Amino acid sequence: MTKILSYILTTIFYILFFLLLVIFHPIQVISLKLFGYKAHKNSVDVLNFFLMRLVGILGVRITYEGRVDLPTDRPLIIVSNHQGTYDIPPIVWIFRKYHPKFISKKELAKNIPSVSYNLRHSGAALIDRTNRAQAIPEIHKLGKLIARNNYAACIFPEGTRSKTGKMRKFKSGGIETLLNAAPNALIVPFAVDGNYKIERRGMFPLCIGQRVKYSILTPIETEGKSAAEITDEAEKVIREKLNQL
């Protein structure tokens, strides 16, 4: 019975997920062209709120931990483990006050309603993961953007999502490039716990009734530390939160 229900709920979920992307695409375009950056950002925030809540259709229960009382007078670098597609909307919504910008593979900036448009126009760093010479300047440009506006950059230092929930070793290159451009940035570790379970059987059917937890952990000051030390510290506190030390 559970398996049949998962097929039904997954079908409903994907229909609504796609409808949200299609509906919000023209809203984004109109918001940006007629009213500018702030209106566009607000439309993206609302979209991600609905996307974040949409997993409730699958019986996913979400809990949050940690307070978003971070400074607004300096840039932030949100360092998160990566467990799946559904990591993104909570980060956009939870940190909306800080204008989070993502480092994304450039392929995602094409042909996906809402998602691609936002990546192209929000200030995201669109990188070719096979071309270091292209990726570093893109990430550096993002670092300059957050330094200039006191925005937040979000990076997944594992490089790709973990399908089992077991964290991969964090790489320091992206964090180092961001800090070179925004040396006074505050590092904010963010732990995602459970999203991988939703896609444990693949994209269809999705698993229902899962528990997911998002935790904002104690920020890390960067003064006097190398990028490698900062990355190791962020990885350690996230692993500790996930009981993966």
Residue pairs with C-beta under 8 A, 6 or more apart in sequence:
2 208
3 205
5 208
6 58
6 205
6 206
6 207
6 208
7 204
7 205
9 57
9 58
9 59
9 205
9 206
9 208
10 58
10 204
10 205
10 206
10 208
12 57
13 54
13 55
13 57
13 58
13 206
14 204
16 54
16 57
17 51
17 54
18 113
20 47
20 50
20 51
20 54
20 114
21 47
21 112
21 113
21 114
21 115
22 113
22 114
24 43
24 44
24 46
24 47
24 113
24 114
25 113
25 114
25 117
27 43
27 47
28 40
28 43
28 44
28 47
28 114
28 117
28 118
28 121
29 117
31 39
31 40
31 42
31 43
32 39
32 40
32 121
40 118
40 121
40 122
41 96
41 99
41 122
44 92
44 118
44 122
45 92
45 93
45 96
47 114
48 88
48 89
48 90
48 92
48 93
49 89
49 93
51 86
51 89
52 62
52 86
52 89
52 90
52 93
55 62
55 86
55 198
55 212
56 62
58 198
58 206
58 207
58 208
58 209
58 210
59 208
59 209
59 210
60 198
60 208
60 209
60 210
60 211
60 212
61 209
61 210
61 211
61 212
62 90
62 212
62 213
62 214
63 211
63 212
63 213
63 214
64 94
64 213
64 214
64 215
65 213
65 214
65 215
65 216
66 215
66 216
66 217
67 216
68 94
68 95
68 97
68 216
70 76
70 98
70 186
70 188
70 219
71 186
72 97
72 98
72 150
73 150
74 150
74 184
74 185
74 186
75 146
75 147
75 149
75 150
75 151
75 152
75 153
75 182
75 184
75 185
75 186
76 95
76 98
76 146
76 151
76 152
76 153
76 185
76 186
76 187
76 188
77 146
77 152
77 153
77 154
77 155
77 175
77 178
77 179
77 182
77 185
77 186
77 187
77 188
78 91
78 95
78 100
78 152
78 153
78 154
78 155
78 188
78 190
79 155
79 157
79 170
79 175
79 187
79 188
79 189
79 190
79 231
79 234
79 238
80 87
80 91
80 154
80 155
80 156
80 189
80 190
80 191
80 192
80 238
81 156
81 158
81 162
81 167
81 190
81 191
81 192
81 238
81 242
82 156
82 158
82 160
82 161
82 162
82 192
83 161
83 162
83 165
83 192
83 193
83 194
83 195
83 196
84 161
84 163
84 195
84 196
84 198
84 199
85 161
85 199
86 195
86 198
86 212
87 156
87 161
87 192
87 195
88 102
90 192
90 214
91 100
91 154
91 190
92 100
94 214
94 216
95 152
95 154
98 151
98 152
99 149
99 151
99 152
100 151
100 152
100 153
100 154
101 122
101 123
101 124
101 125
101 142
101 145
101 146
101 151
101 152
101 153
101 154
102 119
102 124
102 125
102 153
102 154
103 124
103 125
103 127
103 138
103 139
103 142
103 153
103 154
103 155
103 156
103 174
104 119
104 124
104 125
104 126
104 127
105 126
105 127
105 128
105 129
106 126
106 127
106 128
108 115
108 116
108 119
108 126
109 116
109 119
109 120
109 124
109 126
110 116
118 124
119 126
120 126
123 142
123 145
123 151
124 142
125 135
125 138
125 139
125 141
125 142
125 153
126 138
127 134
127 135
127 138
127 139
128 134
128 135
129 135
129 159
136 173
136 177
139 174
139 177
139 178
140 177
140 178
140 180
140 181
141 181
142 153
142 178
142 181
143 153
143 177
143 178
143 179
143 180
143 181
143 182
143 185
144 181
144 182
145 151
145 153
146 152
146 153
146 178
146 181
146 182
146 185
147 181
147 182
147 184
147 185
152 188
153 178
153 182
153 185
155 174
155 175
155 178
157 170
157 171
157 172
157 174
157 175
157 231
157 234
157 235
158 167
158 168
158 169
158 170
158 171
159 168
159 171
160 168
161 196
162 168
162 196
163 196
163 199
163 200
164 196
165 193
165 194
165 196
165 197
165 242
166 244
167 235
167 238
167 239
167 242
167 244
169 235
170 231
170 232
170 234
170 235
171 231
172 227
172 228
172 230
172 231
172 232
175 187
175 227
175 230
175 231
175 234
176 227
176 228
178 185
179 185
179 222
179 227
179 230
183 222
184 222
185 222
186 219
186 220
186 221
186 222
187 219
187 220
187 221
187 222
187 230
187 233
187 234
188 216
188 217
188 219
188 220
189 216
189 217
189 218
189 219
189 220
189 234
189 237
189 238
190 214
190 215
190 216
190 217
190 238
191 213
191 214
191 215
191 217
191 238
191 241
191 242
192 212
192 214
193 212
193 213
193 214
193 215
193 241
193 242
194 210
194 211
194 212
194 213
195 212
197 207
197 210
197 211
197 212
198 206
198 207
198 210
198 212
199 206
199 207
200 207
201 207
215 241
217 237
217 238
217 241
218 237
220 230
220 233
220 234
220 237
222 230
225 233
236 245
239 245
